[in-house]
Amino acid sequence: MAIQLKGKEKKAYKEFEKQGKKIFSQAKKQGLIAINNRAGLFIDGRPNRRWWFADKENNLLISVEFGLCDEEALAMLAKNENK
């Protein structure tokens, strides 16, 4: 059963998909494994996911237990990139 999106919702969903691709690519560049819950949680009227990151070499989880929202995940990756 597919949900039909209109106007603002469609634009928000496209941005949501772009953001996910960006997080995966940045994590890969930094040698991390990006894991998400694949669920679009609606927080403040926008879809959101939870993200966890693991180190690729030793497979240890390096992010917080409850997961990071999309914006938090991007901020963490940007901070790690500058180190």
C-alpha positions in Angstrom: 0.0 0.0 0.0 1.8 3.1 -1.2 1.1 6.5 0.3 0.6 9.4 -2.1 2.6 12.5 -1.1 1.7 16.0 -2.2 3.5 19.3 -2.4 5.5 20.0 0.8 5.4 16.4 1.8 7.0 15.3 -1.4 9.7 17.9 -1.2 10.5 17.0 2.4 10.7 13.3 1.5 13.1 14.0 -1.4 15.3 16.0 1.0 15.0 13.2 3.5 16.4 10.7 0.9 19.2 13.0 -0.1 20.2 13.5 3.5 20.4 9.7 4.0 22.7 9.3 0.9 24.9 12.1 2.2 25.2 10.4 5.6 26.1 7.0 4.1 28.7 8.5 1.8 30.4 10.6 4.5 30.5 7.7 6.9 32.1 5.5 4.2 34.7 8.2 3.6 35.6 8.2 7.3 35.8 4.4 7.5 32.6 3.9 9.4 29.6 1.7 9.0 26.3 3.6 9.0 23.3 1.8 10.4 19.8 3.2 10.4 16.3 2.1 11.5 14.9 2.7 8.0 11.8 4.2 9.6 10.6 7.7 8.9 9.7 9.0 12.3 7.9 12.3 12.1 9.6 14.9 14.4 8.4 18.5 14.2 6.4 17.6 11.0 9.4 16.2 9.1 10.5 12.6 8.6 13.5 11.5 10.6 15.6 8.4 11.1 17.8 7.1 13.9 21.5 6.5 13.0 24.2 4.5 14.6 27.9 4.3 13.5 30.4 1.5 13.9 34.1 1.4 13.2 34.8 -0.6 10.1 38.1 -2.1 11.3 37.0 -3.5 14.7 33.2 -3.4 14.3 32.6 -1.5 17.5 29.6 0.8 17.9 30.9 4.3 18.4 27.7 6.3 18.6 25.2 6.7 21.4 22.8 3.9 22.4 19.5 5.6 21.4 20.8 6.7 18.0 21.2 10.1 16.4 18.6 11.9 14.4 19.6 13.0 10.8 20.8 16.4 11.7 22.8 15.1 14.7 24.4 12.4 12.6 25.5 15.0 10.0 26.9 17.2 12.7 28.8 14.2 14.2 30.3 13.2 10.9 31.3 16.8 10.1 33.0 17.1 13.5 34.9 13.8 12.9 35.9 14.9 9.4 37.6 18.1 10.8 39.8 16.0 13.2 
